C-alpha cells in the first residue's frame, strides 16, 4: 500500500519523471489487499460447499504438490485436492468437471473477499494512477490467482492481468522474469527502461529483483 502512494506522489505532475511511462504494473497480493484473510475466506467457502474439513483439503493440496513428477500449479493442485475428496465420497466415475466447478467457486470467492478487504485507499490510489497516466497500459503481474478485472472496484483501472499460474508462464514465478516479460510483450514494450515501465509491489525480492 505504501508503494502505491509513493508512485502517486512521483506521478502527480504530468511533467514529472514518470510522465513517459508506457506500462505500469501492479503486484496484487499484500499490495492491494491482505493475502492471508482473502485466501482463508475462499478456503472456508469451498470447504463449506463441499461439506469438507479445511485442514483436510489443505493436506490434499500439499499432497498433490509433493507427488512425484512435474509439480502442478497451485490452481491445478487445488482441483486435484477437490477431485480426490469427491472421489472418496463417490468413486463411481470421473469427478474432474465437478472439481473444476468447485474451483471456479473458490476463485470467485477469492475475488469477492479481495474486494471486501482492499487496503484503505488502494482502489483510489490505483484510479489516480490511471487518471494521471491515460496513455499508459495498467496491468497486474501476480504469482497468485487474483484478477482485478474480476473485481468491480478495480476493473475499470486495469487493461489486463498476468498470473504466474497462466499456461506458458508456470512454473516460472516472480522474481523470475517470465511473468514480467509476458506483461511487457502484451503491452508492446520491446525495450523497457525506467522511463517506460514501472512496477509497484510490496516485496523487494519478488517485485524488484528483476
KOLTOR-83522 format. One line per 4 residues: their letters; for each residue x, y, z of N, C-alpha, C, O. Coordinates in Angstrom, 3 decimals. Each point is the difference from the previous one (the first is absolute). Last residue first. Layout:
N
a	X,Y,Z,X,Y,Z,X,Y,Z,X,Y,Z  ...
This chain:
210
xxxx	14.077,-8.292,-10.424,0.146,-0.022,-1.457,-0.121,1.398,-0.570,0.096,0.183,-1.213  -0.538,-0.705,5.864,1.283,-0.567,-0.382,0.208,0.003,-1.486,1.105,0.257,-0.477  -5.141,1.238,3.026,1.021,0.967,-0.398,1.261,-0.618,-0.564,0.750,0.681,-0.699  -4.859,-2.919,2.513,-0.490,1.090,-0.824,1.080,0.945,-0.506,-0.286,0.866,-0.828
xxxx	0.986,-4.842,3.724,-0.909,-0.423,-1.069,-0.342,1.116,-0.972,-0.230,-0.263,-1.180  3.096,1.311,4.875,0.554,-1.119,-0.759,-0.904,-0.334,-1.175,0.444,0.003,-1.148  -1.693,3.404,4.217,1.211,0.420,-0.697,0.641,-1.122,-0.801,0.728,0.271,-0.955  -5.987,0.636,2.207,1.085,-0.904,0.365,1.242,0.342,-0.817,-0.019,-0.058,-1.229
xxxx	-4.474,2.052,0.784,0.279,0.054,1.439,1.251,-0.755,0.402,0.406,0.066,1.160  -2.023,2.755,-5.978,-0.200,-1.215,0.779,0.406,0.175,1.442,0.410,1.082,0.420  -0.669,1.092,-5.910,-0.374,0.341,1.369,-0.257,-1.289,0.768,-0.812,-0.822,-0.425  3.581,2.687,-4.376,-0.729,-1.061,0.698,-0.207,0.410,1.455,0.902,0.540,0.640
xxxx	0.179,1.861,-5.838,0.106,0.073,1.453,-0.816,-1.132,0.605,-1.130,-0.247,-0.423  3.314,2.248,-4.689,-0.690,-1.036,0.771,0.272,0.181,1.488,1.140,0.211,0.413  0.669,2.747,-3.820,-1.153,-0.531,-0.719,-0.803,-1.008,0.799,-1.148,-0.275,-0.350  5.261,2.577,1.764,-0.869,1.070,-0.480,-1.270,-0.522,-0.660,-0.954,0.753,-0.192
xxxx	4.494,-3.611,1.789,-0.706,0.632,1.138,-0.928,1.123,-0.429,-0.924,0.355,0.732  1.668,-4.058,-4.369,0.931,0.832,0.750,-0.749,0.562,1.195,-1.229,-0.068,0.036  0.601,-4.026,-4.266,-0.410,0.742,1.194,1.154,0.766,0.632,1.128,-0.488,0.065  -2.468,-1.494,-4.888,1.260,0.316,0.658,-0.287,0.825,1.248,0.118,1.225,-0.023
xxxx	-3.781,-2.898,-2.480,1.045,-0.914,-0.448,1.330,0.223,0.706,0.739,-0.957,0.233  -6.282,1.599,0.401,1.230,0.681,0.429,1.162,-0.937,-0.280,0.195,-0.984,0.713  -5.104,0.192,-1.251,0.735,0.489,-1.149,1.244,0.783,0.350,0.473,0.805,-0.802  -3.833,-3.310,3.569,-0.140,1.460,-0.074,0.746,0.596,-1.186,-0.123,1.194,-0.273
xxxx	0.369,-5.839,1.170,-1.421,0.306,-0.225,-0.238,1.497,-0.135,-0.887,0.437,-0.735  5.246,-1.995,1.823,-0.382,-0.384,-1.364,-1.434,0.407,-0.295,-0.291,0.551,-1.062  1.817,0.110,5.440,0.653,0.926,-0.928,-0.366,-0.318,-1.440,-0.283,0.904,-0.786  -1.213,-3.848,4.145,-0.712,1.282,0.064,0.599,1.004,-0.980,-0.733,0.718,-0.680
xxxx	2.896,-4.848,1.136,-1.315,-0.204,-0.621,-0.796,1.298,-0.013,-0.661,0.316,-0.989  4.776,-0.380,3.241,0.187,0.026,-1.448,-1.318,-0.203,-0.737,-0.229,0.595,-1.053  0.251,-0.997,5.758,0.198,1.386,-0.411,0.153,0.106,-1.516,-0.565,0.900,-0.620  0.235,-5.216,2.541,-1.265,0.726,0.116,0.111,1.461,-0.444,-0.913,0.539,-0.627
xxxx	4.994,-3.237,0.485,-1.060,-0.391,-0.937,-1.324,0.755,0.182,-0.551,0.466,-0.997  4.928,-0.282,3.617,-0.366,1.047,-0.950,-1.266,-0.306,-0.788,-0.653,0.920,-0.493  1.768,-2.485,5.693,0.424,-0.339,-1.358,-0.564,1.028,-0.982,-1.011,0.648,0.273  0.214,-0.820,4.682,0.685,1.068,-0.732,0.572,-0.406,-1.354,0.754,0.780,-0.583
xxxx	-4.938,-2.416,0.902,0.825,1.096,0.494,0.828,-0.480,1.196,-0.531,-0.702,0.860  -0.698,-3.132,-4.122,-0.732,0.902,0.896,0.909,1.158,0.379,1.222,-0.145,0.026  -1.834,-4.490,-3.584,0.767,1.199,0.334,-0.870,0.948,0.832,-1.127,0.323,-0.377  -0.141,-4.770,-1.644,0.243,0.190,1.434,0.862,1.204,0.370,0.428,0.113,1.149
xxxx	-3.807,0.969,-4.134,0.305,-0.980,1.043,0.921,-1.071,-0.584,-0.237,-0.450,-1.121  -1.213,3.482,-2.034,0.835,0.671,0.995,0.390,-0.973,1.109,1.181,-0.139,0.320  -3.982,-1.195,-3.912,1.058,0.700,-0.701,0.917,0.780,0.918,1.060,0.460,-0.425  -5.902,-1.293,2.185,0.691,-0.859,-0.941,1.017,0.793,-0.808,-0.273,1.128,-0.410
xxxx	-1.093,0.696,5.276,-0.488,-0.097,-1.379,0.810,-1.015,-0.803,1.195,-0.184,0.232  -0.467,1.770,4.383,-0.708,-1.267,-0.151,-0.461,-0.226,-1.441,-0.457,-1.091,-0.340  2.511,5.126,1.902,1.025,-1.036,-0.159,-0.612,-1.390,-0.078,0.702,-0.966,-0.301  -3.329,5.455,-1.311,0.257,-0.829,1.169,1.093,-1.005,-0.303,0.062,-0.556,-1.096
xxxx	-2.278,5.562,-0.822,0.873,-1.150,-0.262,0.226,-0.726,1.317,0.380,0.612,0.999  -4.134,3.217,-3.358,0.653,-0.594,1.165,0.815,-1.208,-0.437,-0.440,-0.782,-0.844  -1.860,5.801,-1.337,0.095,-1.458,0.001,0.725,-0.454,1.251,0.532,0.810,0.759  -2.127,3.706,-1.319,-0.160,-0.457,-1.382,0.084,-1.517,-0.111,-0.708,-0.597,-0.811
xxxx	-0.951,4.073,5.065,1.004,-0.918,-0.547,-0.330,-0.407,-1.429,-1.163,-0.149,-0.376  -1.620,3.008,3.270,1.347,0.572,0.024,1.024,-0.840,-0.759,1.033,0.524,-0.416  -5.769,-1.600,1.264,0.099,1.095,-0.965,1.413,0.562,-0.112,0.310,0.711,-0.955  -1.427,-4.217,4.181,-0.060,-0.453,-1.394,0.222,1.127,-1.006,0.680,-0.202,-1.006
xxxx	-0.978,0.191,6.084,1.263,0.187,-0.707,-0.088,-0.200,-1.504,0.885,0.442,-0.733  -4.531,-0.970,4.000,0.683,1.199,0.491,1.261,0.311,-0.799,0.499,1.124,0.061  -3.228,-5.135,-0.921,-0.626,1.261,-0.410,0.760,1.247,0.423,-0.005,0.987,-0.735  2.062,-5.847,-0.427,-0.356,0.730,1.220,-0.574,1.364,-0.373,0.716,0.825,-0.570
xxxx	1.346,-4.132,-2.393,-1.153,-0.693,0.579,-0.494,0.708,1.259,-0.845,-0.537,0.716  4.708,1.973,-3.078,-1.095,0.125,-0.965,-1.253,-0.714,0.473,-1.082,0.222,-0.544  5.264,-0.417,2.942,-0.768,1.224,0.242,-1.144,0.197,-0.975,-0.951,0.722,0.299  3.258,-5.259,1.603,-0.162,0.673,-1.291,-0.830,1.255,0.222,-1.198,-0.106,0.264
xxxx	4.192,-4.235,2.536,-0.812,1.205,0.000,-0.047,0.637,-1.384,0.985,-0.028,-0.736  1.515,-3.953,2.299,-1.105,-0.089,-0.954,-0.938,1.197,0.065,-1.079,-0.020,-0.592  6.681,-0.251,1.695,-1.237,-0.635,0.435,-1.060,-0.012,-1.085,0.295,0.155,-1.185  4.043,1.978,0.917,0.249,-1.437,0.120,-1.270,-0.758,0.337,-0.056,-1.219,-0.158
xxxx	0.326,6.026,-2.668,-0.148,-0.640,1.302,0.428,-1.466,-0.052,-0.101,-0.649,-1.042  -0.709,5.749,-1.532,0.936,-1.115,-0.145,0.097,-0.663,1.363,0.527,0.589,0.944  -3.922,3.206,-3.860,0.377,-0.713,1.218,0.967,-1.112,-0.368,-0.164,-0.669,-1.021  -0.847,5.645,-1.571,-0.162,-1.452,0.040,0.367,-0.536,1.371,0.754,0.629,0.742
xxxx	-1.578,4.057,-4.201,0.046,-0.448,1.387,-0.317,-1.482,0.046,-1.030,-0.441,-0.510  2.945,4.277,-3.341,-0.720,-1.247,0.258,0.169,-0.329,1.483,1.114,0.046,0.521  -0.905,5.094,-2.598,0.728,-1.192,0.424,-0.936,-1.194,0.120,-1.190,0.153,0.274  -0.127,4.424,-1.297,0.612,-0.654,-1.163,0.724,-1.281,0.368,0.390,-0.759,-0.886
xxxx	-2.537,3.669,4.156,-1.017,-0.549,-0.911,0.597,-0.729,-1.202,-0.669,-0.844,-0.597  2.098,2.536,5.482,0.756,-0.602,-1.107,-0.957,-0.619,-1.011,0.002,-1.217,-0.182  -1.574,3.406,4.154,1.190,0.810,-0.268,0.828,-0.529,-1.170,0.854,0.716,-0.524  -4.802,-3.061,2.052,-0.384,1.342,-0.449,1.220,0.818,-0.417,-0.041,0.708,-1.006
xxxx	0.709,-4.990,2.895,-0.667,-0.118,-1.307,-0.339,1.376,-0.568,0.192,0.258,-1.188  1.451,-0.398,5.540,1.073,-0.330,-0.943,-0.575,-0.127,-1.408,0.589,0.500,-0.959  -3.663,0.100,4.371,0.741,1.238,-0.228,1.169,-0.229,-0.954,0.297,0.855,-0.834  -2.818,-4.569,2.252,-0.808,0.835,-0.895,0.719,1.310,-0.315,-0.083,0.495,-1.124
xxxx	1.998,-3.368,4.296,0.142,-0.565,-1.341,-0.787,0.844,-1.008,0.469,0.235,-1.114  -0.891,0.985,5.610,1.365,0.234,-0.468,0.195,-0.524,-1.415,0.589,0.680,-0.842  -4.672,-1.519,3.050,0.100,1.411,-0.375,1.392,0.320,-0.550,0.136,0.774,-0.946  -0.917,-5.053,2.689,-0.747,0.172,-1.248,0.105,1.435,-0.495,0.140,0.244,-1.199
xxxx	1.853,-1.214,5.397,0.684,-0.674,-1.110,-0.722,0.221,-1.327,0.635,0.336,-1.000  -1.856,1.195,5.656,0.576,0.912,-0.982,0.611,-0.663,-1.214,0.412,0.694,-0.930  -0.983,-3.732,5.076,-0.608,1.325,-0.029,0.741,0.890,-0.996,1.219,0.156,0.076  -1.190,-5.399,-0.910,0.605,0.939,0.931,-0.650,1.368,-0.165,-0.386,0.385,-1.104
xxxx	-2.447,-4.738,-0.120,0.979,0.919,-0.574,0.582,0.906,1.078,-0.729,0.492,0.861  -2.745,-4.129,-0.581,1.125,0.232,0.898,1.095,0.868,-0.610,1.122,0.019,0.505  -5.221,-1.466,-2.771,-0.451,0.433,1.330,1.155,0.482,0.874,-0.175,0.867,0.857  1.097,-2.688,-5.150,-0.730,1.255,-0.122,-0.464,0.545,1.341,0.035,1.208,0.237
xxxx	1.989,-5.435,-0.396,0.993,1.039,-0.269,-0.668,1.356,-0.139,0.524,1.007,0.477  -3.311,-4.729,-0.048,0.656,0.317,1.271,1.061,1.071,-0.190,0.146,0.880,0.848  -2.290,-2.507,-4.688,-0.963,0.724,0.829,0.637,0.423,1.323,-0.191,1.126,0.457  2.715,-3.840,-3.365,-0.154,1.350,-0.530,-0.954,0.831,0.846,0.250,1.180,0.249
xxxx	0.274,-5.676,0.899,1.289,0.680,0.183,-0.102,1.433,-0.479,0.462,0.917,0.678  -4.088,-3.737,-1.467,0.031,0.487,1.376,1.321,0.692,0.304,0.032,0.958,0.772  -0.484,-2.953,-4.973,-0.949,1.110,0.107,-0.017,0.574,1.411,-0.071,1.217,0.176  2.620,-5.075,-0.950,0.618,1.163,-0.616,-0.911,1.218,0.080,0.466,1.112,0.247
xxxx	-2.108,-5.294,1.259,1.077,0.474,0.880,0.612,1.285,-0.545,0.247,0.941,0.755  -3.349,-3.096,-3.479,-0.679,0.608,1.133,1.018,0.563,0.997,-0.174,1.101,0.522  1.821,-3.535,-4.114,-0.494,1.285,-0.472,-0.766,0.726,1.110,0.070,1.225,0.104  1.367,-5.602,0.776,1.134,0.925,-0.058,-0.458,1.376,-0.464,0.432,1.008,0.559
xxxx	-3.571,-4.459,-0.582,0.272,0.449,1.365,1.195,0.954,0.029,0.016,0.952,0.781  -0.998,-2.941,-4.890,-1.072,0.913,0.383,0.184,0.531,1.406,-0.221,1.186,0.247  3.139,-4.498,-1.802,0.287,1.275,-0.649,-1.074,1.037,0.325,0.302,1.183,0.164  -0.962,-5.580,1.313,1.082,0.638,0.755,0.355,1.356,-0.594,0.261,0.952,0.736
xxxx	-3.361,-3.605,-3.028,-0.591,0.504,1.238,1.048,0.715,0.838,-0.277,1.045,0.588  1.730,-3.204,-4.465,-0.820,1.159,-0.350,-0.629,0.612,1.247,-0.061,1.223,0.129  2.576,-5.242,0.449,0.817,1.143,-0.397,-0.845,1.239,-0.276,0.296,1.076,0.520  -1.143,-5.852,0.958,-0.630,1.169,0.634,0.743,1.280,-0.372,-0.125,1.018,0.681
xxxx	-0.719,-6.566,-2.478,0.821,1.204,0.043,-0.773,1.144,0.650,-1.187,0.190,-0.263  -0.576,-4.876,1.826,0.466,0.490,-1.293,0.831,1.248,0.168,0.268,0.427,1.123  -2.108,-3.105,2.573,-0.636,-0.667,-1.135,0.497,0.464,-1.357,-0.234,-0.686,-0.995  1.132,1.601,6.054,1.032,-0.437,-0.940,-0.549,-0.586,-1.298,0.707,-0.730,-0.696
xxxx	-2.018,4.092,4.990,-0.718,-0.731,-1.056,1.004,-0.410,-1.081,0.276,0.784,-0.908  1.240,1.128,4.976,-1.422,-0.014,0.348,-0.814,-0.803,-1.010,-0.990,-0.642,0.352  5.600,1.328,-1.026,-0.155,-0.778,1.231,-1.465,-0.125,0.377,-0.429,-1.025,0.529  1.534,3.762,-4.144,0.118,-1.412,-0.351,-0.095,-0.897,1.228,-0.518,-1.114,-0.083
xxxx	0.556,5.837,0.600,-1.244,-0.440,-0.627,0.035,-1.486,-0.332,-1.007,-0.693,0.139  4.935,2.690,1.554,-1.044,-0.013,1.028,-1.312,-0.531,-0.582,-0.667,-0.828,0.619  4.211,1.500,-3.554,0.280,-1.158,0.853,-1.028,-0.110,1.123,-0.384,-1.102,0.390  0.154,4.848,-3.264,-0.401,-1.226,-0.694,0.250,-1.227,0.870,-0.819,-0.919,0.021
xxxx	2.286,5.106,1.544,-1.457,-0.089,0.052,-0.468,-1.300,-0.665,-0.898,-0.673,0.507  5.479,1.586,-0.714,-0.397,-0.214,1.397,-1.512,-0.176,0.115,-0.479,-0.895,0.697  2.301,2.077,-4.888,0.311,-1.397,0.326,-0.448,-0.319,1.416,-0.546,-1.075,0.249  0.211,5.525,-1.584,-0.994,-0.811,-0.710,0.215,-1.478,0.314,-0.961,-0.727,0.251
xxxx	4.123,3.674,1.402,-1.266,0.173,0.725,-1.106,-0.813,-0.659,-0.829,-0.600,0.685  5.035,0.739,-2.757,0.059,-0.798,1.230,-1.296,0.128,0.796,-0.444,-0.964,0.624  1.004,3.637,-4.481,-0.220,-1.406,-0.356,0.005,-0.879,1.243,-0.800,-0.930,0.103  1.808,5.437,0.579,-1.367,-0.122,-0.512,-0.325,-1.451,-0.315,-1.035,-0.521,0.415
xxxx	5.414,1.631,0.843,-0.899,0.010,1.157,-1.456,-0.138,-0.448,-0.805,-0.633,0.683  4.363,-1.565,-3.889,-0.225,1.342,0.526,-0.919,-0.087,1.214,-0.637,-1.026,0.235  3.535,-3.321,-1.265,-1.105,0.772,-0.577,-0.037,1.405,0.581,0.524,0.242,1.087  3.849,-3.515,-1.852,-0.838,0.575,1.048,-1.125,0.811,-0.628,0.272,0.897,-0.798
xxxx	2.268,-5.323,-1.343,-0.039,1.467,-0.045,-0.975,0.556,1.043,-1.121,-0.489,0.138  2.729,-4.242,1.262,-0.257,0.565,-1.311,-0.007,1.512,0.033,0.291,0.598,1.036  -1.699,-3.446,3.375,1.069,-0.134,-0.983,-0.389,0.595,-1.342,-1.183,0.172,-0.293  -1.028,1.891,4.731,0.015,-1.306,-0.669,1.122,-0.034,-1.033,0.497,1.047,-0.414
xxxx	-1.933,2.771,3.188,1.219,-0.732,0.355,0.076,-1.385,-0.637,0.962,-0.733,0.228  -4.685,3.836,-0.740,1.192,0.748,-0.372,1.284,-0.792,0.233,1.013,0.242,-0.655  -5.206,-2.024,1.966,0.017,0.122,-1.462,1.263,0.708,-0.475,0.565,-0.350,-1.036  -1.349,0.036,5.658,0.325,-1.311,-0.550,0.103,0.060,-1.523,0.891,-0.602,-0.599
xxxx	-2.384,4.421,2.861,1.444,-0.200,0.201,0.446,-1.343,-0.555,1.085,-0.106,-0.574  -5.672,1.003,0.506,0.687,0.900,-0.921,1.517,-0.188,0.114,0.701,-0.083,-1.009  -3.408,-2.209,4.056,-0.101,-0.608,-1.332,0.721,0.866,-1.044,0.647,-0.524,-0.907  -0.988,2.208,5.259,0.916,-1.140,-0.018,-0.017,-0.680,-1.365,1.046,-0.407,-0.505
xxxx	-4.096,3.845,1.270,1.353,0.540,-0.128,1.031,-1.117,-0.030,0.994,0.086,-0.722  -5.478,-1.263,1.459,0.179,0.474,-1.372,1.400,0.558,-0.212,0.604,-0.214,-1.051  -1.793,-1.088,5.400,0.105,-1.173,-0.864,0.231,0.429,-1.448,0.829,-0.586,-0.695  -1.668,3.899,3.889,1.347,-0.554,0.162,0.209,-1.220,-0.891,1.089,-0.214,-0.533
xxxx	-5.398,2.214,0.694,0.981,0.852,-0.672,1.408,-0.585,0.077,0.735,0.001,-0.988  -5.193,-3.000,0.897,0.814,0.668,1.003,1.086,0.802,-0.717,0.670,-0.514,-0.896  -5.621,-0.616,-1.325,1.318,-0.561,0.293,0.663,0.775,1.120,-0.454,1.079,0.380  -3.723,-0.573,-3.250,-0.217,-0.736,1.235,1.286,-0.670,0.455,-0.019,-1.103,0.547
xxxx	-0.659,4.123,-4.413,0.278,-1.428,-0.159,-0.441,-0.834,1.202,-0.132,-1.220,-0.105  -0.321,5.951,0.103,-0.776,-0.492,-1.147,0.191,-1.497,-0.196,-0.920,-0.704,-0.415  3.486,2.890,3.760,-1.420,-0.026,0.360,-0.845,-0.572,-1.130,-0.902,-0.801,0.245  5.487,1.499,-1.009,-0.215,-1.109,0.934,-1.461,-0.124,0.376,-0.536,-1.105,0.086
xxxx	1.764,4.767,-2.784,0.151,-1.263,-0.721,-0.287,-1.184,0.920,-0.740,-0.913,-0.367  0.837,5.211,2.256,-1.197,-0.179,-0.828,0.063,-1.320,-0.765,-1.012,-0.688,-0.135  4.745,1.891,2.721,-1.136,-0.296,0.874,-1.261,-0.235,-0.834,-0.776,-0.912,0.286  4.721,2.314,-2.489,0.117,-1.386,0.467,-1.199,-0.405,0.853,-0.492,-1.124,-0.103
xxxx	0.819,5.605,-1.310,-0.305,-0.874,-1.132,0.058,-1.464,0.412,-0.843,-0.799,-0.407  2.098,3.991,3.609,-1.431,0.136,-0.292,-0.411,-0.921,-1.148,-1.053,-0.636,0.056  5.633,0.922,1.029,-0.746,-0.737,1.033,-1.501,0.085,-0.237,-0.712,-0.980,0.216  3.574,3.489,-2.987,0.053,-1.423,-0.332,-0.763,-0.825,1.032,-0.664,-0.976,-0.350
xxxx	0.992,5.595,1.175,-0.716,-0.227,-1.257,-0.041,-1.488,-0.340,-1.060,-0.537,-0.322  3.577,2.070,4.113,-1.452,0.018,0.218,-0.807,-0.278,-1.266,-1.067,-0.610,0.068  5.877,0.800,-0.586,-0.459,-1.036,0.923,-1.502,-0.010,0.211,-0.638,-1.027,-0.229  2.887,4.491,-2.473,-0.173,-1.319,-0.607,-0.639,-1.011,0.940,-0.947,-0.691,-0.375
xxxx	0.210,6.121,0.086,0.766,-0.970,0.795,-0.272,-1.423,-0.473,-1.147,-0.444,-0.029  1.059,4.856,-3.319,-0.825,-0.630,1.043,0.856,-0.998,0.778,1.053,-0.415,-0.486  0.914,3.198,-2.802,-1.318,0.642,-0.020,-0.949,-0.581,1.032,-0.973,0.650,0.382  5.397,-2.212,-0.356,0.210,1.357,-0.496,-1.311,0.769,-0.008,-0.062,1.138,0.466
xxxx	0.364,-5.770,0.750,0.738,0.772,1.004,0.463,1.356,-0.504,0.722,0.705,0.705  -2.306,-3.517,-4.587,-0.055,-0.543,1.356,0.970,0.734,0.919,1.191,0.113,-0.291  -1.142,1.376,-4.291,-1.340,0.015,0.588,-0.002,-0.435,1.465,-0.337,0.787,0.885  3.836,1.841,-4.798,-0.224,-1.222,0.744,-1.376,0.118,0.657,-0.548,1.099,0.085
xxxx	1.646,1.829,-4.442,-0.259,-0.104,1.425,0.048,-1.457,0.450,-0.604,-0.868,-0.630  2.422,4.396,-3.732,-0.489,-1.289,0.480,-0.109,0.012,1.518,0.807,0.616,0.697  -0.472,2.800,-5.296,0.064,-0.004,1.461,-0.601,-1.321,0.458,-1.171,-0.277,-0.261  3.144,2.716,-4.633,-0.579,-1.137,0.711,0.212,0.180,1.493,1.113,0.275,0.447
xxxx	0.241,3.078,-3.466,-0.873,-0.702,-0.929,-0.707,-1.165,0.662,-1.065,-0.422,-0.451  3.533,5.420,2.106,-0.279,-1.423,0.195,-0.958,-0.539,-1.055,-1.014,0.619,-0.323  2.933,3.975,1.204,0.227,-0.738,-1.246,-0.363,-1.471,0.105,0.220,-0.754,-0.949  -0.430,3.964,4.636,-0.973,0.382,-1.026,0.142,-0.803,-1.283,-0.951,-0.095,-0.776
xxxx	3.407,0.201,5.228,-0.701,-1.185,-0.474,-0.988,0.305,-1.125,-0.810,-0.853,-0.364  3.540,4.180,2.697,0.928,-0.992,-0.538,-0.711,-1.202,-0.590,0.583,-0.711,-0.818  -3.344,5.310,0.909,0.895,-0.686,0.918,0.818,-1.071,-0.687,-0.114,-0.232,-1.203  -3.543,3.252,-0.351,1.363,0.310,-0.424,1.025,-0.710,0.854,1.199,0.236,-0.152
xxxx	-5.902,-0.527,1.011,0.235,-0.557,-1.331,1.415,0.236,-0.496,0.486,-0.730,-0.863  -1.750,0.242,6.102,0.115,1.039,-1.014,0.245,-0.630,-1.356,0.873,-0.860,-0.118  -1.383,-1.900,3.942,-1.074,0.976,0.167,0.057,1.115,-1.036,-1.022,0.631,-0.272  3.791,-4.790,1.314,-0.707,0.171,-1.264,-1.008,1.131,0.024,-0.750,0.173,-0.961
xxxx	3.462,-1.549,4.727,0.942,0.222,-1.083,-0.707,0.357,-1.297,0.546,0.709,-0.846  -3.116,-1.811,4.645,0.717,1.231,0.268,0.959,0.332,-1.134,0.148,1.163,-0.376  -2.458,-5.275,0.206,-0.892,1.126,-0.216,0.726,1.324,0.192,-0.161,0.920,-0.802  2.414,-4.903,1.837,-0.126,0.172,-1.434,-0.885,1.195,-0.315,0.299,0.767,-0.915
xxxx	0.102,-1.983,5.369,1.270,0.538,-0.470,-0.048,0.235,-1.498,0.511,1.009,-0.487  -4.171,-3.157,2.506,0.001,1.426,0.263,1.302,0.653,-0.445,-0.014,1.140,-0.462  -0.347,-5.803,0.088,-0.999,0.612,-0.864,0.018,1.501,0.184,-0.022,0.739,-0.984  2.655,-3.305,3.822,0.616,0.191,-1.298,-0.988,0.569,-1.009,0.403,0.719,-0.915
xx	-1.837,-1.834,5.305,0.873,1.156,0.031,0.595,0.266,-1.377,0.153,1.155,-0.396  -2.718,-5.056,0.948,-0.824,1.191,0.000,0.866,1.251,0.000,-0.297,0.944,-0.733
